[in-house]
Amino acid sequence: MPTIASFYGIAIQMFFDDHNPPHFHARYGRAKALVRIADGKIVSGELPPTAARIVRE
């Protein structure tokens, strides 16, 4: 999966033609989450609270 951004140890990854809803994958250490683009809500998985806040911002 291509990494499109990396900051503070968080990797943001996205496939070009992935399933709906439009989303990206965030990885921080062993934590993984699928984040909806429309509102920044974590659809599946989890991130530590600080990492989740940074990803939403």
HTML snippet that shows the backbone in 3Dmol.js (N, CA, C, O; Angstrom):
<script src="https://3Dmol.org/build/3Dmol-min.js"></script>
<div id="view" style="width:600px;height:400px;position:relative"></div>
<script>
const pdb = `
ATOM      1  N   MET A   1       0.856  -1.166   0.000  1.00  0.00           N
ATOM      2  CA  MET A   1       0.000   0.000   0.000  1.00  0.00           C
ATOM      3  C   MET A   1       0.907   1.235   0.000  1.00  0.00           C
ATOM      4  O   MET A   1       1.800   1.332   0.842  1.00  0.00           O
ATOM      5  N   PRO A   2       0.702   2.169  -0.914  1.00  0.00           N
ATOM      6  CA  PRO A   2       1.548   3.352  -0.991  1.00  0.00           C
ATOM      7  C   PRO A   2       1.368   4.288   0.205  1.00  0.00           C
ATOM      8  O   PRO A   2       0.246   4.573   0.624  1.00  0.00           O
ATOM      9  N   THR A   3       2.473   4.752   0.737  1.00  0.00           N
ATOM     10  CA  THR A   3       2.442   5.735   1.819  1.00  0.00           C
ATOM     11  C   THR A   3       2.406   7.123   1.182  1.00  0.00           C
ATOM     12  O   THR A   3       3.283   7.489   0.399  1.00  0.00           O
ATOM     13  N   ILE A   4       1.355   7.897   1.540  1.00  0.00           N
ATOM     14  CA  ILE A   4       1.215   9.229   0.942  1.00  0.00           C
ATOM     15  C   ILE A   4       1.685  10.339   1.880  1.00  0.00           C
ATOM     16  O   ILE A   4       1.922  11.465   1.441  1.00  0.00           O
ATOM     17  N   ALA A   5       1.821  10.020   3.186  1.00  0.00           N
ATOM     18  CA  ALA A   5       2.320  11.006   4.147  1.00  0.00           C
ATOM     19  C   ALA A   5       2.885  10.266   5.351  1.00  0.00           C
ATOM     20  O   ALA A   5       2.475   9.149   5.667  1.00  0.00           O
ATOM     21  N   SER A   6       3.827  10.911   6.009  1.00  0.00           N
ATOM     22  CA  SER A   6       4.413  10.346   7.220  1.00  0.00           C
ATOM     23  C   SER A   6       4.810  11.503   8.137  1.00  0.00           C
ATOM     24  O   SER A   6       5.532  12.409   7.722  1.00  0.00           O
ATOM     25  N   PHE A   7       4.337  11.469   9.382  1.00  0.00           N
ATOM     26  CA  PHE A   7       4.646  12.523  10.341  1.00  0.00           C
ATOM     27  C   PHE A   7       4.510  11.976  11.749  1.00  0.00           C
ATOM     28  O   PHE A   7       3.613  11.179  12.022  1.00  0.00           O
ATOM     29  N   TYR A   8       5.391  12.398  12.644  1.00  0.00           N
ATOM     30  CA  TYR A   8       5.386  11.988  14.053  1.00  0.00           C
ATOM     31  C   TYR A   8       5.270  10.476  14.226  1.00  0.00           C
ATOM     32  O   TYR A   8       4.659  10.010  15.188  1.00  0.00           O
ATOM     33  N   GLY A   9       5.843   9.714  13.315  1.00  0.00           N
ATOM     34  CA  GLY A   9       5.786   8.258  13.399  1.00  0.00           C
ATOM     35  C   GLY A   9       4.481   7.661  12.894  1.00  0.00           C
ATOM     36  O   GLY A   9       4.270   6.453  13.002  1.00  0.00           O
ATOM     37  N   ILE A  10       3.606   8.493  12.344  1.00  0.00           N
ATOM     38  CA  ILE A  10       2.321   8.031  11.808  1.00  0.00           C
ATOM     39  C   ILE A  10       2.455   7.960  10.285  1.00  0.00           C
ATOM     40  O   ILE A  10       2.898   8.915   9.647  1.00  0.00           O
ATOM     41  N   ALA A  11       2.067   6.818   9.712  1.00  0.00           N
ATOM     42  CA  ALA A  11       2.087   6.653   8.260  1.00  0.00           C
ATOM     43  C   ALA A  11       0.650   6.674   7.752  1.00  0.00           C
ATOM     44  O   ALA A  11      -0.211   5.968   8.278  1.00  0.00           O
ATOM     45  N   ILE A  12       0.396   7.480   6.736  1.00  0.00           N
ATOM     46  CA  ILE A  12      -0.917   7.561   6.092  1.00  0.00           C
ATOM     47  C   ILE A  12      -0.783   6.862   4.746  1.00  0.00           C
ATOM     48  O   ILE A  12       0.056   7.230   3.923  1.00  0.00           O
ATOM     49  N   GLN A  13      -1.619   5.852   4.530  1.00  0.00           N
ATOM     50  CA  GLN A  13      -1.541   5.051   3.320  1.00  0.00           C
ATOM     51  C   GLN A  13      -2.901   4.998   2.643  1.00  0.00           C
ATOM     52  O   GLN A  13      -3.940   5.045   3.301  1.00  0.00           O
ATOM     53  N   MET A  14      -2.879   4.899   1.289  1.00  0.00           N
ATOM     54  CA  MET A  14      -4.135   4.890   0.558  1.00  0.00           C
ATOM     55  C   MET A  14      -3.966   4.121  -0.750  1.00  0.00           C
ATOM     56  O   MET A  14      -2.952   4.247  -1.437  1.00  0.00           O
ATOM     57  N   PHE A  15      -4.973   3.329  -1.075  1.00  0.00           N
ATOM     58  CA  PHE A  15      -5.056   2.692  -2.384  1.00  0.00           C
ATOM     59  C   PHE A  15      -5.845   3.590  -3.315  1.00  0.00           C
ATOM     60  O   PHE A  15      -6.737   4.311  -2.867  1.00  0.00           O
ATOM     61  N   PHE A  16      -5.535   3.560  -4.603  1.00  0.00           N
ATOM     62  CA  PHE A  16      -6.229   4.390  -5.581  1.00  0.00           C
ATOM     63  C   PHE A  16      -7.689   3.960  -5.747  1.00  0.00           C
ATOM     64  O   PHE A  16      -8.580   4.809  -5.761  1.00  0.00           O
ATOM     65  N   ASP A  17      -7.943   2.666  -5.872  1.00  0.00           N
ATOM     66  CA  ASP A  17      -9.281   2.173  -6.187  1.00  0.00           C
ATOM     67  C   ASP A  17      -9.751   1.205  -5.102  1.00  0.00           C
ATOM     68  O   ASP A  17     -10.023   0.039  -5.389  1.00  0.00           O
ATOM     69  N   ASP A  18      -9.848   1.673  -3.870  1.00  0.00           N
ATOM     70  CA  ASP A  18     -10.230   0.841  -2.729  1.00  0.00           C
ATOM     71  C   ASP A  18     -11.750   0.877  -2.548  1.00  0.00           C
ATOM     72  O   ASP A  18     -12.442   1.623  -3.240  1.00  0.00           O
ATOM     73  N   HIS A  19     -12.257   0.082  -1.630  1.00  0.00           N
ATOM     74  CA  HIS A  19     -13.701  -0.017  -1.376  1.00  0.00           C
ATOM     75  C   HIS A  19     -14.245   1.249  -0.726  1.00  0.00           C
ATOM     76  O   HIS A  19     -13.483   2.071  -0.217  1.00  0.00           O
ATOM     77  N   ASN A  20     -15.570   1.401  -0.746  1.00  0.00           N
ATOM     78  CA  ASN A  20     -16.251   2.539  -0.112  1.00  0.00           C
ATOM     79  C   ASN A  20     -16.393   2.296   1.376  1.00  0.00           C
ATOM     80  O   ASN A  20     -16.365   1.137   1.791  1.00  0.00           O
ATOM     81  N   PRO A  21     -16.542   3.302   2.192  1.00  0.00           N
ATOM     82  CA  PRO A  21     -16.507   4.729   1.913  1.00  0.00           C
ATOM     83  C   PRO A  21     -15.074   5.189   1.634  1.00  0.00           C
ATOM     84  O   PRO A  21     -14.127   4.500   2.013  1.00  0.00           O
ATOM     85  N   PRO A  22     -14.898   6.337   0.980  1.00  0.00           N
ATOM     86  CA  PRO A  22     -13.542   6.842   0.750  1.00  0.00           C
ATOM     87  C   PRO A  22     -12.813   6.985   2.087  1.00  0.00           C
ATOM     88  O   PRO A  22     -13.326   7.590   3.028  1.00  0.00           O
ATOM     89  N   HIS A  23     -11.621   6.422   2.151  1.00  0.00           N
ATOM     90  CA  HIS A  23     -10.904   6.375   3.421  1.00  0.00           C
ATOM     91  C   HIS A  23      -9.401   6.277   3.182  1.00  0.00           C
ATOM     92  O   HIS A  23      -8.945   6.114   2.050  1.00  0.00           O
ATOM     93  N   PHE A  24      -8.651   6.380   4.261  1.00  0.00           N
ATOM     94  CA  PHE A  24      -7.216   6.107   4.228  1.00  0.00           C
ATOM     95  C   PHE A  24      -6.877   5.258   5.445  1.00  0.00           C
ATOM     96  O   PHE A  24      -7.670   5.147   6.380  1.00  0.00           O
ATOM     97  N   HIS A  25      -5.706   4.670   5.421  1.00  0.00           N
ATOM     98  CA  HIS A  25      -5.239   3.833   6.511  1.00  0.00           C
ATOM     99  C   HIS A  25      -4.172   4.606   7.272  1.00  0.00           C
ATOM    100  O   HIS A  25      -3.265   5.175   6.666  1.00  0.00           O
ATOM    101  N   ALA A  26      -4.276   4.629   8.587  1.00  0.00           N
ATOM    102  CA  ALA A  26      -3.274   5.275   9.434  1.00  0.00           C
ATOM    103  C   ALA A  26      -2.609   4.193  10.274  1.00  0.00           C
ATOM    104  O   ALA A  26      -3.285   3.346  10.859  1.00  0.00           O
ATOM    105  N   ARG A  27      -1.288   4.225  10.332  1.00  0.00           N
ATOM    106  CA  ARG A  27      -0.531   3.254  11.129  1.00  0.00           C
ATOM    107  C   ARG A  27       0.397   4.024  12.066  1.00  0.00           C
ATOM    108  O   ARG A  27       1.072   4.975  11.671  1.00  0.00           O
ATOM    109  N   TYR A  28       0.402   3.582  13.306  1.00  0.00           N
ATOM    110  CA  TYR A  28       1.276   4.176  14.308  1.00  0.00           C
ATOM    111  C   TYR A  28       1.804   3.037  15.165  1.00  0.00           C
ATOM    112  O   TYR A  28       1.089   2.511  16.017  1.00  0.00           O
ATOM    113  N   GLY A  29       3.056   2.658  14.938  1.00  0.00           N
ATOM    114  CA  GLY A  29       3.595   1.487  15.623  1.00  0.00           C
ATOM    115  C   GLY A  29       2.800   0.258  15.214  1.00  0.00           C
ATOM    116  O   GLY A  29       2.669  -0.039  14.026  1.00  0.00           O
ATOM    117  N   ARG A  30       2.272  -0.451  16.193  1.00  0.00           N
ATOM    118  CA  ARG A  30       1.452  -1.639  15.911  1.00  0.00           C
ATOM    119  C   ARG A  30      -0.024  -1.296  15.734  1.00  0.00           C
ATOM    120  O   ARG A  30      -0.809  -2.157  15.338  1.00  0.00           O
ATOM    121  N   ALA A  31      -0.408  -0.071  16.017  1.00  0.00           N
ATOM    122  CA  ALA A  31      -1.815   0.345  15.917  1.00  0.00           C
ATOM    123  C   ALA A  31      -2.150   0.685  14.467  1.00  0.00           C
ATOM    124  O   ALA A  31      -1.348   1.287  13.752  1.00  0.00           O
ATOM    125  N   LYS A  32      -3.350   0.286  14.049  1.00  0.00           N
ATOM    126  CA  LYS A  32      -3.818   0.555  12.691  1.00  0.00           C
ATOM    127  C   LYS A  32      -5.265   1.016  12.757  1.00  0.00           C
ATOM    128  O   LYS A  32      -6.032   0.561  13.605  1.00  0.00           O
ATOM    129  N   ALA A  33      -5.633   1.923  11.856  1.00  0.00           N
ATOM    130  CA  ALA A  33      -7.024   2.386  11.793  1.00  0.00           C
ATOM    131  C   ALA A  33      -7.379   2.746  10.364  1.00  0.00           C
ATOM    132  O   ALA A  33      -6.536   3.188   9.583  1.00  0.00           O
ATOM    133  N   LEU A  34      -8.633   2.547  10.046  1.00  0.00           N
ATOM    134  CA  LEU A  34      -9.197   2.959   8.766  1.00  0.00           C
ATOM    135  C   LEU A  34      -9.992   4.222   9.065  1.00  0.00           C
ATOM    136  O   LEU A  34     -10.916   4.191   9.877  1.00  0.00           O
ATOM    137  N   VAL A  35      -9.644   5.341   8.414  1.00  0.00           N
ATOM    138  CA  VAL A  35     -10.215   6.649   8.724  1.00  0.00           C
ATOM    139  C   VAL A  35     -11.019   7.162   7.535  1.00  0.00           C
ATOM    140  O   VAL A  35     -10.494   7.265   6.427  1.00  0.00           O
ATOM    141  N   ARG A  36     -12.292   7.483   7.761  1.00  0.00           N
ATOM    142  CA  ARG A  36     -13.155   8.016   6.704  1.00  0.00           C
ATOM    143  C   ARG A  36     -12.720   9.446   6.374  1.00  0.00           C
ATOM    144  O   ARG A  36     -12.510  10.261   7.273  1.00  0.00           O
ATOM    145  N   ILE A  37     -12.588   9.736   5.102  1.00  0.00           N
ATOM    146  CA  ILE A  37     -12.122  11.054   4.662  1.00  0.00           C
ATOM    147  C   ILE A  37     -13.159  12.142   4.936  1.00  0.00           C
ATOM    148  O   ILE A  37     -12.793  13.257   5.307  1.00  0.00           O
ATOM    149  N   ALA A  38     -14.427  11.842   4.762  1.00  0.00           N
ATOM    150  CA  ALA A  38     -15.487  12.854   4.879  1.00  0.00           C
ATOM    151  C   ALA A  38     -15.484  13.568   6.225  1.00  0.00           C
ATOM    152  O   ALA A  38     -15.680  14.782   6.283  1.00  0.00           O
ATOM    153  N   ASP A  39     -15.263  12.822   7.310  1.00  0.00           N
ATOM    154  CA  ASP A  39     -15.363  13.438   8.636  1.00  0.00           C
ATOM    155  C   ASP A  39     -14.222  13.085   9.590  1.00  0.00           C
ATOM    156  O   ASP A  39     -14.224  13.537  10.736  1.00  0.00           O
ATOM    157  N   GLY A  40     -13.256  12.293   9.146  1.00  0.00           N
ATOM    158  CA  GLY A  40     -12.121  11.942   9.990  1.00  0.00           C
ATOM    159  C   GLY A  40     -12.429  10.906  11.056  1.00  0.00           C
ATOM    160  O   GLY A  40     -11.613  10.679  11.949  1.00  0.00           O
ATOM    161  N   LYS A  41     -13.600  10.270  10.977  1.00  0.00           N
ATOM    162  CA  LYS A  41     -13.980   9.273  11.972  1.00  0.00           C
ATOM    163  C   LYS A  41     -13.259   7.956  11.711  1.00  0.00           C
ATOM    164  O   LYS A  41     -13.131   7.526  10.565  1.00  0.00           O
ATOM    165  N   ILE A  42     -12.786   7.316  12.785  1.00  0.00           N
ATOM    166  CA  ILE A  42     -12.174   6.002  12.668  1.00  0.00           C
ATOM    167  C   ILE A  42     -13.286   4.987  12.459  1.00  0.00           C
ATOM    168  O   ILE A  42     -14.149   4.809  13.319  1.00  0.00           O
ATOM    169  N   VAL A  43     -13.258   4.321  11.305  1.00  0.00           N
ATOM    170  CA  VAL A  43     -14.292   3.365  10.938  1.00  0.00           C
ATOM    171  C   VAL A  43     -13.987   1.989  11.512  1.00  0.00           C
ATOM    172  O   VAL A  43     -14.895   1.287  11.956  1.00  0.00           O
ATOM    173  N   SER A  44     -12.716   1.599  11.507  1.00  0.00           N
ATOM    174  CA  SER A  44     -12.322   0.334  12.109  1.00  0.00           C
ATOM    175  C   SER A  44     -10.897   0.455  12.624  1.00  0.00           C
ATOM    176  O   SER A  44     -10.132   1.312  12.180  1.00  0.00           O
ATOM    177  N   GLY A  45     -10.558  -0.401  13.551  1.00  0.00           N
ATOM    178  CA  GLY A  45      -9.246  -0.356  14.173  1.00  0.00           C
ATOM    179  C   GLY A  45      -9.200   0.704  15.252  1.00  0.00           C
ATOM    180  O   GLY A  45     -10.231   1.240  15.658  1.00  0.00           O
ATOM    181  N   GLU A  46      -7.996   1.002  15.713  1.00  0.00           N
ATOM    182  CA  GLU A  46      -7.846   2.043  16.733  1.00  0.00           C
ATOM    183  C   GLU A  46      -6.441   2.604  16.708  1.00  0.00           C
ATOM    184  O   GLU A  46      -5.495   1.959  16.254  1.00  0.00           O
ATOM    185  N   LEU A  47      -6.332   3.816  17.207  1.00  0.00           N
ATOM    186  CA  LEU A  47      -5.061   4.510  17.377  1.00  0.00           C
ATOM    187  C   LEU A  47      -5.034   5.049  18.793  1.00  0.00           C
ATOM    188  O   LEU A  47      -6.090   5.289  19.380  1.00  0.00           O
ATOM    189  N   PRO A  48      -3.837   5.247  19.362  1.00  0.00           N
ATOM    190  CA  PRO A  48      -3.772   5.927  20.652  1.00  0.00           C
ATOM    191  C   PRO A  48      -4.425   7.312  20.532  1.00  0.00           C
ATOM    192  O   PRO A  48      -4.404   7.904  19.453  1.00  0.00           O
ATOM    193  N   PRO A  49      -4.997   7.832  21.610  1.00  0.00           N
ATOM    194  CA  PRO A  49      -5.731   9.112  21.540  1.00  0.00           C
ATOM    195  C   PRO A  49      -4.953  10.261  20.906  1.00  0.00           C
ATOM    196  O   PRO A  49      -5.509  11.010  20.103  1.00  0.00           O
ATOM    197  N   THR A  50      -3.697  10.409  21.248  1.00  0.00           N
ATOM    198  CA  THR A  50      -2.910  11.523  20.683  1.00  0.00           C
ATOM    199  C   THR A  50      -2.708  11.341  19.182  1.00  0.00           C
ATOM    200  O   THR A  50      -2.844  12.298  18.419  1.00  0.00           O
ATOM    201  N   ALA A  51      -2.387  10.127  18.752  1.00  0.00           N
ATOM    202  CA  ALA A  51      -2.204   9.859  17.324  1.00  0.00           C
ATOM    203  C   ALA A  51      -3.516  10.071  16.569  1.00  0.00           C
ATOM    204  O   ALA A  51      -3.506  10.621  15.467  1.00  0.00           O
ATOM    205  N   ALA A  52      -4.639   9.649  17.139  1.00  0.00           N
ATOM    206  CA  ALA A  52      -5.945   9.829  16.498  1.00  0.00           C
ATOM    207  C   ALA A  52      -6.248  11.312  16.329  1.00  0.00           C
ATOM    208  O   ALA A  52      -6.751  11.723  15.283  1.00  0.00           O
ATOM    209  N   ARG A  53      -5.949  12.121  17.342  1.00  0.00           N
ATOM    210  CA  ARG A  53      -6.195  13.567  17.256  1.00  0.00           C
ATOM    211  C   ARG A  53      -5.341  14.194  16.164  1.00  0.00           C
ATOM    212  O   ARG A  53      -5.831  15.023  15.397  1.00  0.00           O
ATOM    213  N   ILE A  54      -4.073  13.810  16.083  1.00  0.00           N
ATOM    214  CA  ILE A  54      -3.172  14.363  15.064  1.00  0.00           C
ATOM    215  C   ILE A  54      -3.637  13.986  13.664  1.00  0.00           C
ATOM    216  O   ILE A  54      -3.580  14.808  12.750  1.00  0.00           O
ATOM    217  N   VAL A  55      -4.096  12.753  13.489  1.00  0.00           N
ATOM    218  CA  VAL A  55      -4.578  12.309  12.185  1.00  0.00           C
ATOM    219  C   VAL A  55      -5.821  13.095  11.784  1.00  0.00           C
ATOM    220  O   VAL A  55      -5.946  13.495  10.626  1.00  0.00           O
ATOM    221  N   ARG A  56      -6.739  13.323  12.715  1.00  0.00           N
ATOM    222  CA  ARG A  56      -7.957  14.088  12.405  1.00  0.00           C
ATOM    223  C   ARG A  56      -7.616  15.526  12.013  1.00  0.00           C
ATOM    224  O   ARG A  56      -8.249  16.092  11.122  1.00  0.00           O
ATOM    225  N   GLU A  57      -6.635  16.108  12.664  1.00  0.00           N
ATOM    226  CA  GLU A  57      -6.245  17.499  12.359  1.00  0.00           C
ATOM    227  C   GLU A  57      -5.624  17.579  10.992  1.00  0.00           C
ATOM    228  O   GLU A  57      -5.232  18.660  10.554  1.00  0.00           O
TER     229      GLU A  57
END
`;
const viewer = $3Dmol.createViewer("view");
viewer.addModel(pdb, "pdb");
viewer.setStyle({}, {cartoon: {color: "spectrum"}});
viewer.zoomTo();
viewer.render();
</script>
